[in-house]
Amino acid sequence: MKITVNISDSVGKELKEEAARQGCTTSKLVEMALRMLLQKQPPVGELPPLLEFDMGQERVDIADRKALYDKMEE
């Protein structure tokens, strides 16, 4: 299908440069971009709950800087 669109000169220039970099035509590049835009995205559903782990009793109070440094030095 042939469609005519009007785009700004700056976008047209960038489009031609990118097509040359990719080694394709501007039409192909526009079609690829439109396909990505129009591609149906699955709806974002509810996420599963995060896993919880029991790491046991804490070995040091991380709010106590000295105790934390002492534990790190062990």
N, C-alpha and C positions, 0 to 999 in steps of 0.2 A: 504494500500500500504506500502510496506517496502522499506525504503530508508536508505542508509549508508552515514553518514557524519563524517568528521574528525573535532574534536574540541580540543582545548588545554586542558591539564590535569587540570589546575586551573579552567577553566570554567566547565569542567565535574564534578569536585569535588563540586563546588558551585551548579550545577544543581542537583546532587544527594542529597545534604543537603537540598535544597529548596523543592524538591519533598518529602523528608521525613517529613519536617515541615508541608507541606500541606496535607500529607497523600495520595499522589497519586504517580503514576509511573513517571519516567523521560520522557517516551514517551508521556504521557498525558500532562505533563508540557510543553514540546517542542511544541506539537500540539497547546496548548492554546496560547503560545507566538506567534507562526506563524500565527494563526488565527487573533490575534490582529494586527500583522504587515501587513497582507494582506487585512484586512478589508477595504473596499472602504470608503474613507472619502468624504463627500459632498464637492464640490468646494466652496471655500470661496467667497461669492458674495459681492456686494457692501452693506455696512452697511447703515441703514436708518439714516437720519440726527438726530442730537441730539435735544432734546426739548429745547426751550428757554423760560425763564420766565421773566416777568417784575416785579421786586421786588420794584419798586418805587424809589424815590429819596434817596440817601445815607444819613444816619443820622450823620455820622462822617467820617472824612478823615482818613483812616487807615494808611496813611503815617505819620500822626501827632501822635506820640506815646503818648504824654501827653493827647491830646483830646481823644484818644482811651481808655486810662486808666480811664480818668474821666467818659466816657460813660459807661464803664464796672462797675464802682463803683456805678452808679445810681440805 
